[in-house]
């Protein structure tokens, strides 16, 4: 039984509410960043192991290679995205007070994006020769 | 109904306080703990690259901090957490794809994750200090 001012069927209204695929967005990005971080983490650890014991000059020379800088920026950006995404889930699960939960998620996201920009800008400065 | 129904002997939902967690559950909570730890570790990562952007003196100050017993302890913990989160994260991606849910496969996965973490950590430190 439909009111005369609304001829849409319940199914049509439900469809009008948007695609349920959006509900996967957070979950999907967390997995996508995880997948990307597998090779990037292996590269990062191998690089740090190679740099062990070396000083500023070696580090700056290493980071100034275009491919190294690009890989580092990818690693940093995706790492911080993955970190804030995972922290959000942990905070949603364990902080029961609604206000504190939202506040802590917002603070963690702001810090993660701030650190991401700081570390990427620093990478560029070292890469371009400070 | 003149007679109270006898409660059916249904399986009870396990409660954390009386249920001995299987190894896979310990590894699962460890995944979250290492994830939070690695998020804190991004502060060190950012400090490292930002110090380099500030120049050789700031970079030397950073490496001097790390070249101490506490510094090595932090780096060691960082590396264990990273390799654990990497190995167990790959297992989570298999689970997300609907694979390896059988008990035997899960138990094999426990061993692979733990051995993988130990081997990768030992290998990285051996190569770094060699």
Interface residues (C-beta under 8 A of the other chain):
Chain A: X31 X34 X35 X37 X38 X41 X42 X45 X48 X49 X52 X53 X55 X56 X57 X59 X60 X63 X72 X76 X79 X80 X83 X86 X87 X90 X108 X112 X115 X118 X119 X121 X122 X123 X125 X126 X130
Chain B: X32 X35 X36 X38 X39 X42 X43 X45 X46 X49 X50 X52 X53 X55 X56 X59 X60 X63 X79 X82 X83 X86 X89 X90 X92 X93 X96 X124 X127 X128 X129
